[in-house]
Amino acid sequence: MPAQSILILTSAHLCRNPRVVKEATTLGAAGYDVTVMSLSVQPRFERMDRELIQGLPFKRVTIDYAAETVRVQLADFFQRGATWITRRLCRELGIETAQTLGPASALLRFARTFPANLTIMHTEIPIWAAQYLIRDGRRVAVDVEDWYSEDLLFADRQSRPIKLLRHAEEAALRQAVYSSATAQSMADALTAAYHCPTPIVIRNSFPLHPRSRVDTPATTGVPSFIWFSQTIGPGRGLELFFAAWARTRQPSKVYLLGDERPGYRQKLLSRLPPARRGALHFIPLVTPEQLPDKLAEFDIGLALEPRWPLNRNITITNKILQYMNAGLAVIATDTAGQKEVMAAAPDCGLLITAHETAEYAQKLDELLGDHARLRATQLAARAAAEREFCWERETPRLLAAVARALQ
């Protein structure tokens, strides 16, 4: 009997959407015939995607906008032009279309050519497409890694089709064979907003890495902070952290890992006293495979999520869980999602109210000045990852949900 087929849709490069890779790898290893469908829009990320999936138990197909051929480059030009026009219409006239999100119609047409026993939707364009595949009679599941209609800063939301996204989320969550979310706070909020079945919680954790910070000697010198993201830019809590860090008395270094938004480095440096600027360092983006080892080079991980927009408040991002996996002490802002993690592992770091700068700085100083406490916090973080916050603990919930959906 042939294996049951699963199609996973995402509009992101796989190197920038690790949750899809973990899901596809888990289901492929469990014996399902898994195909991941995604967009390919940047040659750099396309190369990273190809390296990433080597040896993994699933297939990948793409809508290609990255190849350096005349046909593909023309398609990319017209697609980007259409998206630019529709975003301007949305911002200035309030006209909402799916093209505002990107090549939505192209992805839907492509998905319809790949029938499967179960189709799992990730990211905003596939969630919009879910309602149409359900009408086609497809069995569809939805993973809400982010609450897209409640995301992004105010200025960016002006060109977002918010009503269209809300309608798509409501339809998908009500009609899906199952849905999942990254945190209990997010699952509860989605249920309250859309009167849908409560999504199962599958945290954004990672397979337990064999090496971590606790496998190396404890810090005796200047402790180091690490913060990472795909983009180093505003709206990520960095400004409030540096306001507190500038007031600390204990020596430390800060490393920011990711692609810098133009001009943002100078904005951060201008907020710091001259004596502190040399302790801030920038690291280029690394591949997903390199990230766990890179994180383990530092002492303290910064999970600086803001409370607004709502999505950032109620999700559990991969940062805090990857720091714990890497054996780092954690500095976490008190969002609803991160409170869930810190309540289950209170000894792994500090829960901070970002706007209380003086108290924030004092707590940082207390941790930086006590190397024995810092080491104990690192050990507690790694133990929590082993006990609860790793992908191995999430896998049974995913496999059980898929098995029920395919009955």
Secondary structure per residue as TSV (DSSP state, phi and psi in degrees):
chain	resnum	aa	ss	phi	psi
A	1	M	-	360.0	126.3
A	2	P	-	-65.8	151.8
A	3	A	-	-65.4	145.7
A	4	Q	-	-68.9	141.3
A	5	S	E	-95.4	140.1
A	6	I	E	-128.3	128.4
A	7	L	E	-109.0	126.8
A	8	I	E	-112.6	124.7
A	9	L	E	-108.2	133.9
A	10	T	-	-145.1	149.1
A	11	S	S	-99.1	9.6
A	12	A	S	-112.2	155.6
A	13	H	-	-61.9	144.5
A	14	L	G	-65.1	-31.8
A	15	C	G	-66.8	-15.4
A	16	R	G	-111.9	9.1
A	17	N	-	-139.5	65.0
A	18	P	H	-62.0	-24.1
A	19	R	H	-62.1	-38.7
A	20	V	H	-64.7	-42.1
A	21	V	H	-62.8	-43.9
A	22	K	H	-62.5	-44.1
A	23	E	H	-64.2	-47.8
A	24	A	H	-63.7	-40.1
A	25	T	H	-64.9	-42.9
A	26	T	H	-62.9	-45.7
A	27	L	H	-71.3	-38.3
A	28	G	H	-63.5	-41.6
A	29	A	H	-66.3	-25.5
A	30	A	T	-81.6	-1.8
A	31	G	T	104.8	1.9
A	32	Y	-	-81.4	153.9
A	33	D	E	-89.5	100.6
A	34	V	E	-108.1	131.5
A	35	T	E	-124.8	130.9
A	36	V	E	-103.8	126.1
A	37	M	E	-108.8	128.3
A	38	S	E	-144.8	171.6
A	39	L	E	-91.9	145.8
A	40	S	E	-120.4	110.9
A	41	V	-	-124.1	-16.2
A	42	Q	-	-130.6	124.6
A	43	P	H	-55.4	-38.8
A	44	R	H	-60.8	-46.9
A	45	F	H	-73.1	-29.4
A	46	E	H	-62.1	-42.6
A	47	R	H	-62.9	-41.2
A	48	M	H	-65.1	-38.4
A	49	D	H	-61.5	-44.7
A	50	R	H	-64.0	-39.1
A	51	E	H	-68.1	-38.2
A	52	L	H	-63.2	-40.5
A	53	I	T	-88.3	-1.5
A	54	Q	T	-60.0	124.9
A	55	G	T	82.7	-2.3
A	56	L	-	-85.7	150.9
A	57	P	S	-85.6	48.1
A	58	F	S	-152.6	163.4
A	59	K	E	-100.0	158.9
A	60	R	E	-132.8	132.6
A	61	V	E	-127.0	150.3
A	62	T	E	-135.7	154.0
A	63	I	E	-90.3	113.7
A	64	D	E	-93.2	113.8
A	65	Y	S	-116.5	12.4
A	66	A	-	-110.9	-19.3
A	67	A	S	-65.2	146.6
A	68	E	-	-91.6	57.9
A	69	T	S	-117.3	157.6
A	70	V	H	-61.0	-44.3
A	71	R	H	-61.6	-47.9
A	72	V	H	-67.5	-40.2
A	73	Q	H	-65.3	-36.2
A	74	L	H	-66.2	-43.4
A	75	A	H	-60.4	-41.6
A	76	D	H	-65.3	-41.2
A	77	F	H	-61.0	-47.6
A	78	F	H	-69.5	-36.2
A	79	Q	H	-64.8	-46.1
A	80	R	H	-65.0	-38.9
A	81	G	H	-62.4	-43.7
A	82	A	H	-63.4	-39.5
A	83	T	H	-66.3	-41.9
A	84	W	H	-61.0	-44.0
A	85	I	H	-64.2	-46.8
A	86	T	H	-67.8	-31.7
A	87	R	H	-68.6	-36.5
A	88	R	H	-68.2	-40.2
A	89	L	H	-62.6	-37.9
A	90	C	H	-65.8	-44.6
A	91	R	H	-68.3	-40.9
A	92	E	H	-94.7	-30.2
A	93	L	H	-120.1	-5.2
A	94	G	-	73.6	19.0
A	95	I	-	-85.9	117.9
A	96	E	-	-107.0	127.9
A	97	T	-	-138.2	160.3
A	98	A	G	-66.5	-26.4
A	99	Q	G	-61.9	-22.4
A	100	T	G	-58.5	-28.1
A	101	L	G	-82.4	-16.0
A	102	G	S	127.8	-159.6
A	103	P	S	-74.9	64.9
A	104	A	H	-67.3	-48.1
A	105	S	H	-63.8	-37.4
A	106	A	H	-63.9	-42.0
A	107	L	H	-66.5	-40.4
A	108	L	H	-63.0	-45.4
A	109	R	H	-60.1	-42.5
A	110	F	H	-64.2	-43.6
A	111	A	H	-62.2	-35.1
A	112	R	H	-66.8	-17.7
A	113	T	T	-86.7	-3.1
A	114	F	S	-120.8	79.9
A	115	P	-	-65.0	148.4
A	116	A	-	-151.7	159.3
A	117	N	S	-67.7	-30.4
A	118	L	E	-146.9	134.9
A	119	T	E	-117.5	125.0
A	120	I	E	-111.1	125.6
A	121	M	E	-102.0	128.7
A	122	H	-	-124.5	152.5
A	123	T	S	65.9	169.8
A	124	E	H	-71.0	-41.5
A	125	I	H	-64.2	-48.0
A	126	P	H	-59.2	-36.8
A	127	I	H	-64.6	-36.7
A	128	W	H	-63.2	-40.8
A	129	A	H	-71.2	-19.2
A	130	A	H	-56.7	-41.5
A	131	Q	H	-61.4	-33.4
A	132	Y	H	-78.7	-36.6
A	133	L	H	-68.4	-34.8
A	134	I	H	-64.0	-41.6
A	135	R	H	-62.5	-29.8
A	136	D	T	-73.3	-7.1
A	137	G	T	95.3	9.6
A	138	R	-	-77.6	149.1
A	139	R	-	-88.2	114.9
A	140	V	E	-124.5	134.8
A	141	A	E	-115.9	156.8
A	142	V	E	-131.1	129.4
A	143	D	E	-111.0	116.7
A	144	V	E	-97.4	85.1
A	145	E	S	-71.9	-34.6
A	146	D	S	-134.4	148.8
A	147	W	-	-90.0	94.8
A	148	Y	G	-67.2	-33.7
A	149	S	G	-75.4	-8.1
A	150	E	G	-121.1	33.3
A	151	D	-	-121.6	168.6
A	152	L	S	77.2	158.5
A	153	L	-	-71.3	162.3
A	154	F	H	-56.3	-45.4
A	155	A	H	-61.8	-38.5
A	156	D	H	-73.1	-26.6
A	157	R	H	-72.1	-16.1
A	158	Q	T	-65.1	-27.2
A	159	S	T	-108.1	24.4
A	160	R	S	-105.1	139.5
A	161	P	-	-81.6	75.3
A	162	I	H	-62.6	-45.5
A	163	K	H	-63.5	-41.9
A	164	L	H	-61.6	-42.7
A	165	L	H	-64.5	-42.5
A	166	R	H	-62.8	-42.9
A	167	H	H	-61.7	-43.2
A	168	A	H	-66.1	-42.0
A	169	E	H	-63.3	-44.3
A	170	E	H	-61.7	-47.2
A	171	A	H	-62.5	-44.6
A	172	A	H	-66.7	-44.7
A	173	L	H	-69.1	-32.1
A	174	R	H	-76.1	-30.6
A	175	Q	H	-107.3	-8.1
A	176	A	S	-66.8	151.5
A	177	V	S	-68.9	-28.1
A	178	Y	E	-159.7	160.3
A	179	S	E	-133.2	157.7
A	180	S	E	-138.1	156.9
A	181	A	E	-142.2	169.1
A	182	T	S	-88.5	-13.1
A	183	A	S	-152.9	156.0
A	184	Q	H	-65.6	-36.1
A	185	S	H	-63.8	-36.8
A	186	M	H	-70.5	-42.9
A	187	A	H	-59.1	-43.7
A	188	D	H	-66.2	-40.3
A	189	A	H	-66.6	-40.6
A	190	L	H	-64.2	-41.1
A	191	T	H	-62.9	-43.1
A	192	A	H	-67.0	-37.9
A	193	A	H	-74.5	-39.5
A	194	Y	H	-113.8	1.4
A	195	H	-	50.9	44.6
A	196	C	-	-107.7	166.6
A	197	P	-	-56.9	142.8
A	198	T	-	-66.8	125.0
A	199	P	-	-62.7	148.4
A	200	I	E	-73.8	153.2
A	201	V	E	-98.5	117.8
A	202	I	-	-123.1	105.5
A	203	R	-	-67.8	159.8
A	204	N	-	-88.3	45.3
A	205	S	-	-86.8	179.4
A	206	F	-	-130.3	157.5
A	207	P	-	-54.2	140.9
A	208	L	-	-62.2	121.1
A	209	H	-	-78.8	139.1
A	210	P	S	-66.3	-24.1
A	211	R	-	-118.7	146.2
A	212	S	-	-149.6	177.0
A	213	R	G	-60.3	-31.7
A	214	V	G	-73.7	-8.5
A	215	D	G	-84.9	-2.7
A	216	T	S	-116.9	161.9
A	217	P	-	-58.2	150.6
A	218	A	-	-64.9	154.3
A	219	T	-	-65.4	131.4
A	220	T	-	-118.1	-15.8
A	221	G	S	-101.3	-139.7
A	222	V	-	-82.1	120.6
A	223	P	-	-66.0	155.5
A	224	S	E	-125.3	137.8
A	225	F	E	-96.5	149.6
A	226	I	E	-132.9	138.0
A	227	W	E	-133.6	137.3
A	228	F	E	-136.0	152.7
A	229	S	E	-166.6	167.4
A	230	Q	E	-64.3	-34.2
A	231	T	E	-132.0	132.5
A	232	I	E	-91.9	109.7
A	233	G	-	-163.4	-172.6
A	234	P	S	-72.9	165.5
A	235	G	S	79.0	18.3
A	236	R	S	-122.8	13.2
A	237	G	S	85.8	-0.5
A	238	L	H	-67.2	-38.6
A	239	E	H	-61.1	-44.1
A	240	L	H	-69.8	-35.4
A	241	F	H	-62.3	-46.6
A	242	F	H	-68.0	-28.4
A	243	A	H	-62.1	-38.8
A	244	A	H	-77.6	-43.7
A	245	W	H	-60.6	-35.5
A	246	A	T	-63.2	-20.1
A	247	R	T	-97.8	-3.6
A	248	T	-	-72.2	151.7
A	249	R	-	-101.8	-28.1
A	250	Q	S	-75.6	139.8
A	251	P	-	-70.2	145.0
A	252	S	-	-163.7	166.0
A	253	K	E	-122.7	151.5
A	254	V	E	-125.1	132.4
A	255	Y	E	-120.7	131.0
A	256	L	E	-114.0	124.7
A	257	L	E	-113.7	124.5
A	258	G	E	152.4	-177.9
A	259	D	E	-83.8	125.7
A	260	E	E	-77.9	132.3
A	261	R	-	-71.8	134.5
A	262	P	T	-52.9	130.2
A	263	G	T	85.2	-10.8
A	264	Y	H	-73.9	-32.6
A	265	R	H	-56.8	-46.6
A	266	Q	H	-66.0	-33.9
A	267	K	H	-63.6	-42.2
A	268	L	H	-66.2	-46.0
A	269	L	H	-61.8	-34.9
A	270	S	H	-67.6	-19.5
A	271	R	T	-83.1	-11.2
A	272	L	S	-102.7	147.4
A	273	P	-	-65.0	149.0
A	274	P	H	-51.4	-36.0
A	275	A	H	-67.0	-20.9
A	276	R	H	-94.8	-16.1
A	277	R	H	-64.1	-31.0
A	278	G	T	-72.4	-12.0
A	279	A	T	-93.2	2.0
A	280	L	E	-103.9	127.8
A	281	H	E	-129.4	148.8
A	282	F	E	-116.6	136.9
A	283	I	E	-123.2	132.0
A	284	P	-	-63.4	156.4
A	285	L	-	-57.3	138.4
A	286	V	-	-112.7	168.4
A	287	T	-	-73.3	158.9
A	288	P	T	-56.8	-35.0
A	289	E	T	-68.2	-32.4
A	290	Q	T	-81.3	-21.0
A	291	L	H	-61.7	-46.3
A	292	P	H	-57.5	-44.7
A	293	D	H	-66.4	-36.8
A	294	K	H	-64.3	-44.8
A	295	L	H	-61.1	-35.8
A	296	A	T	-68.7	-5.0
A	297	E	T	-79.8	-10.4
A	298	F	S	-112.8	-177.6
A	299	D	S	-110.3	-40.1
A	300	I	E	-133.2	128.7
A	301	G	E	-97.5	138.3
A	302	L	E	-102.5	112.9
A	303	A	E	-109.7	88.0
A	304	L	-	-103.9	38.7
A	305	E	-	-62.7	136.9
A	306	P	-	-82.5	164.9
A	307	R	S	-83.0	-13.0
A	308	W	-	-131.7	139.0
A	309	P	S	-70.0	169.7
A	310	L	H	-54.1	-39.9
A	311	N	H	-55.4	-41.6
A	312	R	H	-68.9	-26.7
A	313	N	H	-74.0	-38.9
A	314	I	H	-102.4	-4.4
A	315	T	-	-92.3	165.7
A	316	I	-	-113.2	108.1
A	317	T	-	-75.3	169.5
A	318	N	H	-74.0	-16.2
A	319	K	H	-55.9	-59.0
A	320	I	H	-60.2	-36.2
A	321	L	H	-75.7	-33.5
A	322	Q	H	-71.0	-34.7
A	323	Y	H	-61.9	-44.5
A	324	M	H	-63.8	-41.8
A	325	N	H	-58.7	-39.0
A	326	A	T	-80.4	-0.6
A	327	G	T	74.9	32.7
A	328	L	-	-101.0	145.3
A	329	A	E	-62.5	151.4
A	330	V	E	-119.1	132.3
A	331	I	E	-107.6	113.5
A	332	A	E	-123.6	131.2
A	333	T	E	-73.1	156.3
A	334	D	-	-86.8	56.8
A	335	T	-	-76.6	163.5
A	336	A	H	-61.0	-41.2
A	337	G	H	-65.9	-44.3
A	338	Q	H	-73.3	-25.8
A	339	K	H	-62.3	-35.8
A	340	E	H	-57.8	-45.9
A	341	V	H	-66.8	-48.4
A	342	M	H	-69.6	-27.0
A	343	A	H	-66.8	-34.5
A	344	A	H	-81.5	-20.6
A	345	A	-	-140.6	67.2
A	346	P	G	-68.1	-18.0
A	347	D	G	-91.5	4.6
A	348	C	G	-89.5	-0.9
A	349	G	E	164.8	-153.0
A	350	L	E	-117.0	135.4
A	351	L	E	-98.7	120.6
A	352	I	E	-117.0	140.1
A	353	T	-	-92.4	108.7
A	354	A	T	-61.5	-32.0
A	355	H	T	-79.0	-13.2
A	356	E	-	-90.2	79.3
A	357	T	H	-61.0	-44.8
A	358	A	H	-64.9	-46.1
A	359	E	H	-65.1	-39.7
A	360	Y	H	-55.9	-50.7
A	361	A	H	-63.1	-39.9
A	362	Q	H	-63.2	-43.0
A	363	K	H	-66.4	-38.6
A	364	L	H	-61.8	-44.3
A	365	D	H	-61.3	-40.9
A	366	E	H	-62.4	-39.4
A	367	L	H	-74.2	-42.7
A	368	L	H	-64.3	-32.0
A	369	G	T	-87.6	-1.8
A	370	D	-	-125.1	91.4
A	371	H	H	-66.5	-31.6
A	372	A	H	-66.6	-41.5
A	373	R	H	-65.5	-40.9
A	374	L	H	-59.2	-43.9
A	375	R	H	-65.1	-42.3
A	376	A	H	-62.6	-36.5
A	377	T	H	-67.4	-40.5
A	378	Q	H	-61.8	-43.8
A	379	L	H	-62.4	-40.3
A	380	A	H	-66.1	-38.3
A	381	A	H	-64.3	-46.8
A	382	R	H	-64.0	-39.1
A	383	A	H	-63.3	-38.6
A	384	A	H	-65.6	-37.6
A	385	A	H	-63.4	-43.9
A	386	E	H	-65.6	-36.9
A	387	R	H	-77.9	-41.0
A	388	E	T	-142.1	-39.0
A	389	F	S	-101.3	60.2
A	390	C	S	-140.0	160.4
A	391	W	H	-63.1	-29.0
A	392	E	H	-59.7	-27.4
A	393	R	H	-82.6	-20.5
A	394	E	H	-88.1	-26.4
A	395	T	H	-53.7	-45.3
A	396	P	H	-59.1	-36.7
A	397	R	H	-67.5	-40.8
A	398	L	H	-63.0	-48.9
A	399	L	H	-64.7	-36.9
A	400	A	H	-67.3	-40.6
A	401	A	H	-64.3	-42.7
A	402	V	H	-66.6	-41.4
A	403	A	H	-61.8	-42.0
A	404	R	H	-64.5	-41.4
A	405	A	H	-64.5	-29.3
A	406	L	T	-93.6	-1.3
A	407	Q	-	-66.3	360.0
